[in-house]
Amino acid sequence: MYSKIISPTGGGTLWSSLTSIYDALPKHIKNYLKSPNAVHDMGDFRNTYLKNELIGDAEKLNKGFPNFGSSIYPIIKNHPINK
């Protein structure tokens, strides 16, 4: 998702409808998106998790993965209420 027209003020995506965006996709893109999965991991959090830690101190990060870990989810997922 990206903006084709950017207003001079505001610009928040609070009212974006991902359902409408998905519905507007060509059929071949929708078919492609049915199967891939995405890995959701500690992402940028890992960078702030180690803030003020010594460079190379992976012990804290390694201990954090069992707590925060990662998960694999489908790219396109229906909300249980909207099935």
Secondary structure, DSSP 8 states (H G I E B T S, - for coil): ---SS--SS----TT--HHHHHHHS-HHHHHHHTS-EEEE-STTHHHHHTTTS-TT-HHHHHHHHHHH--EEEESS---GGG-
